[in-house]
Amino acid sequence: MTNIPRVRFALPLPPSINSQYTRVGNRRVLSKEHAAFKRNVRRLVHRMRVDEILTDPFIEALKEGWIGLFLDFYFETPLRRDLDGGLKITQDALLDALGINDNRVVDIHLVKRIAPNNPRVEVELEAIPEWQFDDEYVYLEENDENSET
C-alpha cells in the first residue's frame, strides 16, 4: 500500500449557503461574508506555510497527483445548516489559497458534528499519487458522438 501524505488543520466555518451570494442589479455576486471567508482562509494557509504545516513538497504532491478532502463540520446546532452547503465554498477557498485547481479532488468525505462553543471545519488533505478511474471509461470527443457510422 502506498504511503499517502496527509495534513490536518482547522478552519473557521464558512458562511451559510444563504449568505454566500448577494444580488447587485440582475447579477449574483459573492457576498462580503464570502469574500471575508476566502481572505481568512488565504491568510491561514499562508500562516500554515510559514509554520511548515503545509510544506512545499506536500503542495507539489497535491498539484501533481490527486486530492482527498475530508471535512468535519462542527456546527452550533444539529439542524440549522445543511452539511453540503459548506463543501463548495470551503473547497474553493482552500484550493484557491494553495494555487490548485479543484478538479484534482477525487475523494470527498463530509461529516456533521456539533460543537456549540467552538464551531469550525476540521480539514484533512490527502495527496494521492495514483488514482484508478473506471476501467470501462472511454473518452468520447464531441465529434465522435455526432459522427455517423
Residue pairs with C-beta under 8 A, 6 or more apart in sequence:
2 129
2 130
4 68
4 126
4 127
4 128
4 129
5 58
5 61
5 126
5 127
6 68
6 124
6 125
6 126
6 127
7 53
7 54
7 58
7 124
7 125
8 122
8 123
8 124
8 125
9 44
9 48
9 53
9 54
9 122
9 123
10 120
10 121
10 122
10 123
11 41
11 44
11 90
11 94
11 120
11 121
11 123
12 37
12 40
12 119
12 120
12 121
13 73
13 74
13 75
13 86
13 119
13 120
13 121
14 20
14 34
14 37
14 86
14 89
14 90
14 93
14 121
15 31
15 33
15 34
15 37
15 89
16 81
16 85
16 86
17 82
17 85
17 86
19 31
19 33
19 34
20 30
20 31
20 33
20 34
20 89
21 28
21 29
21 30
21 31
21 34
22 28
22 29
22 30
22 31
22 32
23 29
30 38
34 89
37 89
37 93
38 89
38 92
38 93
38 96
38 97
41 90
41 93
41 94
41 97
42 93
42 96
42 97
44 97
45 54
45 94
45 97
45 98
46 97
48 54
49 55
49 56
49 59
54 98
58 127
59 98
59 99
59 100
61 127
61 129
62 98
62 100
62 104
62 125
62 127
63 99
63 100
63 104
64 129
65 104
65 127
65 128
65 129
65 130
65 131
66 104
66 105
66 106
66 107
66 127
66 128
66 129
66 130
66 131
67 95
67 100
67 104
67 105
67 106
67 107
67 125
67 126
67 127
67 128
68 105
68 106
68 107
68 108
68 109
68 124
68 125
68 126
68 128
69 91
69 105
69 107
69 108
69 109
69 123
69 124
69 125
69 126
70 108
70 109
70 111
70 123
70 124
70 125
70 126
71 86
71 87
71 90
71 108
71 109
71 110
71 111
71 121
71 122
71 123
72 111
72 113
72 121
72 122
73 81
73 83
73 86
73 110
73 111
73 112
73 113
73 121
74 113
74 114
74 115
74 118
74 119
74 120
74 121
74 122
75 81
75 112
75 113
75 114
75 115
75 119
76 114
76 115
76 116
76 119
77 114
77 116
78 112
78 114
83 110
83 111
83 112
84 110
86 121
87 108
87 110
90 121
90 123
91 102
91 105
91 108
92 102
94 123
94 125
95 101
95 102
95 104
95 105
106 128
106 131
107 126
107 128
